[in-house]
Amino acid sequence: MSAEKEKVIFNLSGEKIPFLVPKEEEAFYVEARDMLSERLAVLKNKYSASANLNQLLTALAVEALVDALKVDDRYSKLKNEIDARLDLIRNSIPD
């Protein structure tokens, strides 16, 4: 792995948060930054009258974590299915 680091700056409602990330992960951080900025804009538009910035950022963090947990759950189910099918294939091959 490369020791090179890249700076990626998140700007969430004027709050600048710098990240120093491995060069090979930079694209993931840039994509995450863009996705978070877009989703925060939607939440601000929808709830700005009833929620402050901290509440919106908390909602954003919770949504991101739930999405990550759902992906992990789907991955686990897929892995289990693949493992079960591989076992069937292995068991169907005569010794």
C-alpha positions as CSV (number, residue, x, y, z in Angstrom):
1,M,0.0,0.0,0.0
2,S,1.0,3.5,-0.7
3,A,2.2,5.8,2.1
4,E,1.1,8.8,0.0
5,K,-1.7,10.8,1.6
6,E,-4.3,13.1,0.1
7,K,-6.3,15.9,1.7
8,V,-10.0,15.7,1.3
9,I,-12.1,18.5,2.8
10,F,-15.7,18.0,3.8
11,N,-17.7,21.2,4.0
12,L,-21.0,20.5,5.8
13,S,-23.0,23.7,6.2
14,G,-19.9,25.8,6.5
15,E,-18.1,23.5,8.8
16,K,-14.9,22.4,7.1
17,I,-13.6,19.0,8.2
18,P,-10.2,18.0,6.7
19,F,-9.3,14.3,6.2
20,L,-5.8,13.1,5.4
21,V,-6.4,9.8,3.6
22,P,-4.4,7.2,1.8
23,K,-4.3,8.1,-1.9
24,E,-5.9,4.8,-2.9
25,E,-8.9,5.7,-0.7
26,E,-9.3,9.3,-1.9
27,A,-12.1,8.5,-4.4
28,F,-14.2,6.9,-1.7
29,Y,-13.9,10.0,0.5
30,V,-14.7,12.3,-2.3
31,E,-17.8,10.3,-3.2
32,A,-18.8,10.2,0.5
33,R,-18.3,13.9,0.8
34,D,-20.5,14.5,-2.3
35,M,-23.2,12.1,-1.1
36,L,-23.3,13.6,2.4
37,S,-23.5,17.2,1.0
38,E,-26.4,16.2,-1.3
39,R,-28.3,14.4,1.4
40,L,-27.7,17.3,3.9
41,A,-29.1,19.7,1.4
42,V,-32.3,17.6,1.1
43,L,-32.6,17.3,4.9
44,K,-32.1,21.1,5.3
45,N,-34.7,21.8,2.6
46,K,-37.2,19.4,4.2
47,Y,-36.6,20.1,8.0
48,S,-34.9,23.4,8.3
49,A,-37.9,25.0,10.0
50,S,-38.1,22.4,12.7
51,A,-34.5,21.1,13.1
52,N,-31.2,22.8,13.8
53,L,-27.9,21.9,12.1
54,N,-26.8,19.5,14.9
55,Q,-30.1,17.6,14.5
56,L,-29.7,17.4,10.8
57,L,-26.1,16.2,11.0
58,T,-27.2,13.6,13.6
59,A,-29.9,12.4,11.2
60,L,-27.3,12.3,8.4
61,A,-25.0,10.2,10.6
62,V,-27.7,7.8,11.6
63,E,-28.9,7.4,8.0
64,A,-25.3,6.6,6.9
65,L,-24.8,4.1,9.6
66,V,-28.1,2.3,8.9
67,D,-27.1,2.2,5.2
68,A,-23.8,0.6,6.1
69,L,-25.5,-1.9,8.4
70,K,-27.9,-2.9,5.6
71,V,-25.1,-3.4,3.2
72,D,-23.2,-5.5,5.7
73,D,-26.3,-7.6,6.3
74,R,-26.8,-8.2,2.6
75,Y,-23.1,-9.1,2.3
76,S,-23.4,-11.6,5.1
77,K,-26.5,-13.2,3.6
78,L,-24.9,-13.4,0.2
79,K,-21.7,-14.9,1.6
80,N,-23.7,-17.5,3.5
81,E,-25.7,-18.4,0.3
82,I,-22.5,-18.7,-1.7
83,D,-20.8,-20.9,1.0
84,A,-23.9,-23.1,1.1
85,R,-23.9,-23.6,-2.7
86,L,-20.1,-24.3,-2.7
87,D,-20.7,-26.9,0.0
88,L,-23.4,-28.5,-2.2
89,I,-21.0,-28.6,-5.2
90,R,-18.2,-30.0,-3.1
91,N,-20.4,-32.7,-1.6
92,S,-21.7,-33.6,-5.1
93,I,-18.2,-34.4,-6.4
94,P,-17.3,-38.1,-5.9
95,D,-14.1,-38.8,-3.9
